[in-house]
Amino acid sequence: MCGIVGAIRAQNNVVDFLTDGLKRLEYRGYDSSGIAVLSEGKIKRVRRVGRVALMEQAAQEKGLFGNIGIGHTRWATHGGVTEPNAHPHISGGTIAVVHNGIIENFEAERSRLQGLGYAFESQTDTEVIAHAINHEYQRNGRDLFAAVQAACKNFHGAYAIAVMAQDNAQNMVVARMGCPLLVALGNKETFIASDVSAVISFTRKISYLEDGDVALLSENGIEKLVDKTGKAAQRAVKTSELSLASLELGPYSHFMQKEIHEQPRAVADTAEVFLESGFIASNFGANAEHVFQDIDSIKILACGTSFYAASTSKYWLESIAKIPTDVEIASEYRYRDVIAHPKQLIITISQSGETLDTMEALKYAQSLGHQHSLSICNVMESALPRASELVFYTRAGAEIGVASTKAFTTQLVALFGLAVTLGKMRGVVSQGQAQDYLDELRALPGSVQHALNLEPQITAWSEKFAKKTSALFLGRGIHYPIALEGALKLKEITYIHAEAYPAGELKHGPLALVDENMPVVVVAPKDGLLDKVKANMQEVRARGGELFVFTDLDSDFEPAEHVHIIRAPRHVGVLSPIVHTVPVQLLAYHTALARGTDVDKPRNLAKSVTVE
């Protein structure tokens, strides 16, 4: 959660970068924001509750100017959404800090620092960082780098921090442990940010910090860097390929809308890996063939939407590749006793590659003796790929909307490709079958576009949903996770309570909820379970429920009283879950519009979950 930025600029005011960067990072948190700059030998600060634009206006009114500064946009964890809890935090007028993450031992640190005479003005865990660094700054001869190093040894938890001192106009110190942080290099100017999107308008030269790094920065870049062992280290400088256009809305009203409509291209770009080279192991890493030959089962760890992608892939991996597959919620896996199996492949799935629960679950698996790991991720150089033996990058492009859309469908493409690849290697997918799967992948973007063309019909449905307080989503087999994803989308951005169930479980409890006020969404493609789904739908009709059915063009459904039908393209076979994802995304989006909620920034949520 939270987004941080910072800059040292020899010739230019940092305020324009700080505010622009925070706007780019607002998807990470938007409860409050603030900046601090060193101006005329003093740290000057502006903070506001609410969106970055409010803080920007206040900074302009104050005429804030400086060549070095830091900024923060907050997703609240410790302490309410108030201005005193907004970052940056300042200690004694001397040290200013912004922080992404959680200091788990902040209560003990707070007591220790209070005992040393420090007064606290906020409820946040971050203020202990400011006071702890200030304390060490006085003890270490006002050496900011040494002070940050010393203070960080006391912190337990996850953090990315940027620190500046009132009496040092030349330097900034940054540190990372468990949360993303990069340094970007310009001409006589240096930037830091949680995400490359914040700096791409200013430079493409990027250096990604690693866990345990502490770095001293100047206008010339990284002056000194030590790793988690305290030894001097260097981090490679890379050129970002992120498109600036992907960060702009263009003709769309919301990023979520834009990203839903980008799915034909995103799916095609991700499938291109398999279409060009075939279903070969090296698509997943240079050592993938050896790894895949050595495994006998799979465990997938993920959270949220990525968990539903994992749940969908279980059907493919077991039916196509004939390999036992287990799927677990990452935040639960790491807190139970696990029986490790060295020949089991651990797969982690994350759009950002920085999801803390998933990262910690991977570390836990590795500590137990799991030798093989694969990360499926959308963001280059993020934490999960770096910690994994193998990696497959989806090609979704930047995803700004908090509710994930194109990241989900591209994850499914990657996982399908993995299933067929493993099937070939295990001798259960013939060359002819592999070619059929390639043909289906090739046709997939067109089918996704067909589903997008249903938007006017779905918009009409949304008016009915906007007036409801609850909804039920049903699916069977491989489409049950799609029902789960549909319910999640509706919850996330419309605030309508929604649940998803396997349709066969309806009579085991959820049917009690069904009445004329409970819309029931059914994902019902023309597959082998269609007749079973139809029977479940009759159970709903008999209780006066209203059915909203997403089916296929070649199914034999007919509309009836309280039965509404929207037809996706003809059944596309094994890739049907990807096609049927699009309508449930559009239903949530247009219902949110009808209810007037903030689609891209739903309440209480943020994009990258880097806290526990």
Buried (B, 14 or more C-beta within 10 A) or exposed (E): BBBBBBBBBBEBBBBBBBBBBBBBBBBBBBBBBBBBBBBEEEBBBBBBBBBBBBBBEBBEEEEBBBBBBBBBBBBBBBBEBBEBBBBBBBBBEBBBBBBBBBBBBBEEBBEBBEEEEBEBEBEBBBBBBBBBBBBBBEEBEEBBBBBBBBBBEBBEBBBBBBBBBBEBBBBBBBBBBBBBBBBBBBEEBBBBBBBBBBBBEBBBBBBBBBBBBBBBBBBBBBBBBBBBEEEEBEBEBBEBEBEEEBBEEEEBEBBBBBBBBBBBBBBBBBBBBBBEEBBBBEBBBEEBBEBBEEBEEBBBBBBBBBBBBBBBBBBBBBBBBBBEBBBBBBBEBBEEEBEBBEEBBBBBBBBBBBBBBBBBBBEBBBEBEBBBBBBBBBBBBBBBBBBBBBBBBBBBBBBBBBBBBBBBBBBBBBBBBBBBBBBBBBEBBEEEBBEBBBEBBBBBBBBBBBBBEBBEBBBEBBEBBBEBEEBBBBBBBBBBBBBBBBBBBBBBBBBBEBBBBBBBBBEEEBBEBBEEEBBBBBBBBBBEBBEBBBEBBEBBBEBEBBBBBBBBEEBEBEEEEBBBBBBBBBBBBBBBBBBBBBBBBBBBBBBBBBBEBEBBBBEEBBBBBBBB
